Amino acid sequence: TIPAIIAVGFWIAVLFSPRPGLRLLFLVGMVPLLTHLFFSFTRGYWLGFIVAIVVSTILTWRALNRSGTRALPRIAGASAGLTLALLLMGSVAVLYVGGGDVLESAGRRFGSSFSTDASGETASNIFRLVEYAEALQAIFASPVVGHGFGHTIEFRDPFLGDRSNPWFIHNYYLYAAVKMGLLGLLAFGFLIWKLLRGAWRLMARDIPWQTRAWAIGCIAITLQVLAILLTNFNMAEVSTAFLVAFAWGVLWSLDQSAGETQGKDA
């Protein structure tokens, strides 16, 4: 998740930076991050990245037009550069890793996202459906306050029949509902709403481009993670949760600083 989140930040810097050299630097920096994302072969990460790129591009278009900068040439040039970066990544995959089989496997992997046919690409889909059924049973048993963080569901392997008690669920919303119930989900939703509201308000102010870019980045990576959480539990892990919390903390600090500056100017 971390390289994909950083890649989104680099993309926003490419769109916002007024210096061509800096835009090129961030664009080149995206190549290894995109390569890492590609070889993760994790469809949820791919989907989250696509969501973040689309959202950040639309919001940056809006912000650039409001500031008087011509958004179309900037975004068109950045998109052409991103296309070249993706082609470079694909060339590395074909020439040095597994030839055309890698790209073909990636296509099958993404195309099997909603399939339950018996194949290697869809095995994880079947695992998740069984896991989700067990999670829903646990939620219905205690829907309001959940069972606590020490609770685990009993998972039966649909292929081997083995039973286990994993602490995680490959859907953070089900995970939160099992552990904390609907009250926990409401608290999580309130936190997300506060973040997005603060970022949107900060983005609309007449402030330096770096601050506006950070606000857009917070919106984009938040939606990116929310998409990933549909099939993963990254917010229950330290690495992703720390990075997102760090971004949120910086955002709130920038929001306060911007408010104090505008108060002094007034």
Disulfide bonds with the S-S distance in Angstrom:
none
